[in-house]
Amino acid sequence: MKILVTGGCGFIGANFILYWHRMYHDDIIINVDLLTYAGNSENLSELNGVKNYEFVHADICDKQKMLNITNDVDVIVHFAAESHVDRSIHDPEPFIKANVIGTLSLLEAARKNKVKRFHHVSTDEVYGALPLNSPEKFTEKTAYAPRSPYAASKAASDHLVSAYFHTFKLPVTISNSSNNFGSFQFPEKIIPLFITNLLEEKKIPVYGDGLYVRDWIYVEDHCRAIDVVLQKGIIGETYLIGANNEVPNIVLAKKILSILGKDVSFIQYVQDRPGHDRRYAIDSRKIKKLGWKPCFSFDEALKLTTRWYSENPLWWKRLKH
Ligand SMILES: NC(=O)c1ccc[n+]([C@@H]2O[C@H](COP(=O)([O-])OP(=O)(O)OC[C@H]3O[C@@H](n4cnc5c(N)ncnc54)[C@H](O)[C@@H]3O)[C@@H](O)[C@H]2O)c1
C-alpha cells in the first residue's frame, strides 16, 4: 500500500509515520511537508536510507504538485496545518491558507486521482468550550462552535472534507482529537514549554487562574486510534478521540514540577489569552466501539515525555533560542 502523510515533519505527523513504519514495514510512505517553523525533518532521521520512505518538500496549497504526488496513492492521512492557537490570535491569515486552502487543494487532488481513502486529522477545538464542573462532553453530534481563528480554520476544513464526501462521494473519514503530548512536540505548546523551562531553571507561565481544563491524550494512543479508524471506520463518519484525562492547567503544572523535583515557586501566573476556552472533554465511546482504547495512563505518559525532553536537549534548545 502507498500512504501519503501531510505534515509528517511536525509533532503528530512524525510520530504517526514512525508508528506506521513500525507496524506496516512494507508500505510505501510519502511525507509531504513545507517545513514551516513547526516542521523538522530530523524528527524522522531514523528513516534515513529506508527505501520505502520518501520526503517531498512542498506546500499542500500547490494544487499541481498535490495532483502529481497523489497520482498512485491509496490513502491520504492529512495532518499538515498551522496548529498554535496563540499564533492564530496574533495573525490568522496563515491559518486560513494552510488549513482551509491547503485542505481544499488536497481534496481536489484526491478526488481527481480517485484516492481510496482521505483521512482528515482535526481537533476537538472545533466544538468550542464546555463549562467547568459540568458532566457534559463533546460527542460526534455536538454542534460546531469554534472560538479561535485556529479552531475556525479547522472547522472550515472539516466541513470541506464532509462536503467532498456528500457531493463527490470521496471516501473520507474525520477524527477530532483532544490535546496531544509526547516526543517531538514544538516547545511553544504547554507541556514541552513547562518541561523545557524547568530543565533550564526558568519559571513556567500559567494563564489566568490556571483553571483551564484540557483532556490530554498521549500521541502514540492518538496514532493508534487513527490506524483503527483507517482499518475499521465507516466512510463519511467522524470519530472523536480522547483518553479521558481532564486536567486543569495548574494541576498539570504541579505534576510536571513534581516529576522534575521542583517547587511551586517556579509557577508564574500570566495575563490570560483572549477568548480562552474554559474546558474541553471528549466522549470517545464511538471509537471505543471499533476496539480502540488508550494504552498509556496520563501520569505514565507524562513521565515518558518529561524523560524524552530531558534526554534530547539538542532537539529543543535550537527551537527555543
Ligand atoms: N497537537 C495537538 O494537540 C492536536 C490535537 C488535535 C488535532 N491536532 C491536529 O493534528 C495535526 C497535526 O498537529 P501537530 O500538533 O502535529 O502540528 P505541528 O504544528 O507540530 O505540525 C504541523 C506540520 O505541518 C506542516 N505544514 C504546515 N503548513 C503546511 C503546508 N502549507 N504544506 C505542507 N506542510 C505544512 C509543518 O511544517 C509541520 O511539519 C493538525 O492538523 C492539528 O490541527 C493537533
The ligand as an ORCA input file, in Angstrom:
! r2SCAN-3c Opt
* xyz 0 1
  N      -1.254     18.970     18.774
  C      -2.471     18.698     19.212
  O      -2.718     18.641     20.419
  C      -3.584     18.399     18.230
  C      -4.817     17.954     18.725
  C      -5.832     17.638     17.829
  C      -5.620     17.787     16.468
  N      -4.432     18.261     16.019
  C      -4.246     18.401     14.555
  O      -3.239     17.482     14.176
  C      -2.496     17.998     13.084
  C      -1.021     17.994     13.432
  O      -0.816     18.793     14.598
  P       0.646     18.982     15.205
  O       0.479     19.367     16.620
  O       1.486     17.825     14.832
  O       1.122     20.261     14.376
  P       2.596     20.813     14.129
  O       2.434     22.312     14.081
  O       3.572     20.222     15.067
  O       2.955     20.269     12.676
  C       2.347     20.746     11.509
  C       3.191     20.301     10.317
  O       2.517     20.739      9.124
  C       3.474     21.321      8.258
  N       2.787     22.309      7.429
  C       2.181     23.456      7.826
  N       1.668     24.109      6.761
  C       1.947     23.334      5.667
  C       1.672     23.471      4.275
  N       1.022     24.542      3.795
  N       2.075     22.485      3.453
  C       2.748     21.395      3.923
  N       3.043     21.228      5.227
  C       2.647     22.201      6.078
  C       4.518     21.943      9.176
  O       5.756     22.143      8.519
  C       4.587     20.906     10.301
  O       5.539     19.908      9.991
  C      -3.061     19.397     12.805
  O      -3.960     19.301     11.737
  C      -3.786     19.765     14.089
  O      -4.861     20.624     13.835
  C      -3.406     18.581     16.857
*
